[in-house]
Amino acid sequence: MNEPLFIPSLFTKVLAAIMAVVIAGMVIVGMMQGTISTLDIAGTLVSAVIVAYIVHLWVFYWKKTD
């Protein structure tokens, strides 16, 4: 079980893609709703980092099994 738990180069790519989706989503919600609270923005950004970490592990293990 010598698997890495964090691959920085892959994580930055996944985080960039996730942040693009998050920012687009926040813009759409802002246009529909008018305002977004600071708490919603902070929660979304924290969640995006957690999701990016999980996705980067999935991508790493998918590439490894192929």
NUZAPA-656667 format. One line per field, with one value per residue (C-alpha): residue number from 1; residue in one letter; y, x, z. Coordinates in pm, whole numbers, plus 32768, in hexadecimal, padded with zeros to 4 digits. Layout:
BEGIN
seq	c(NUM ...)
type	c(A ...)
y	c(Y ...)
x	c(X ...)
z	c(Z ...)
! end
This chain:
BEGIN
seq	c(1 2 3 4 5 6 7 8 9 10 11 12 13 14 15 16 17 18 19 20 21 22 23 24 25 26 27 28 29 30 31 32 33 34 35 36 37 38 39 40 41 42 43 44 45 46 47 48 49 50 51 52 53 54 55 56 57 58 59 60 61 62 63 64 65 66)
type	c(M N E P L F I P S L F T K V L A A I M A V V I A G M V I V G M M Q G T I S T L D I A G T L V S A V I V A Y I V H L W V F Y W K K T D)
y	c(8000 80F9 81CC 8348 8403 854B 858C 8706 871E 865D 8712 8869 87FF 876D 889A 8988 88CA 88B7 8A2C 8A83 89C4 8A5F 8BC2 8B8D 8B03 8C29 8D1F 8C73 8C6C 8DD8 8E38 8D78 8DD1 8F29 8EF7 8DDE 8DE6 8DD5 8C97 8BEF 8C56 8BDA 8A8E 8A5C 8A9C 89B1 88A4 88D5 8890 8753 86DA 8727 8654 852C 854A 855E 8413 8376 83EE 836E 8214 8202 8252 8155 8037 8078)
x	c(8000 8106 800C 802A 7F0D 7F51 7FD0 8009 801C 7ED7 7E2A 7E6F 7DDB 7CA5 7C80 7C92 7B7E 7AA4 7AD6 7A6F 7929 78F6 792F 7844 7740 7765 7741 7603 7576 75D7 7523 73EB 73E9 7488 756D 7637 768E 77F6 77AB 772B 7863 794C 7894 7898 7A0D 7A5E 7981 7A26 7B7E 7B00 7A55 7B90 7C61 7B73 7B5F 7CDB 7CF5 7BF2 7CA9 7DF6 7D6E 7CAF 7DEF 7EAC 7DBD 7DBD)
z	c(8000 7F8D 7ECE 7ED9 7F81 7ED1 7D71 7D57 7BDA 7BA9 7CC8 7C32 7AE4 7B87 7C6E 7B46 7A93 7BCB 7C12 7AAF 7AE1 7C3A 7BC1 7A9B 7B88 7C76 7B57 7AE3 7C44 7C74 7B35 7B9B 7D0C 7D08 7E34 7ECC 803D 80AF 816F 8031 7F71 8084 80A3 7F2D 7F16 8037 7F9F 7E4B 7EDE 7F89 7E4B 7D81 7E70 7E52 7CD6 7CB8 7D75 7C8E 7B58 7BDD 7C26 7AD9 7A1B 7AEB 7A9E 7924)
! end
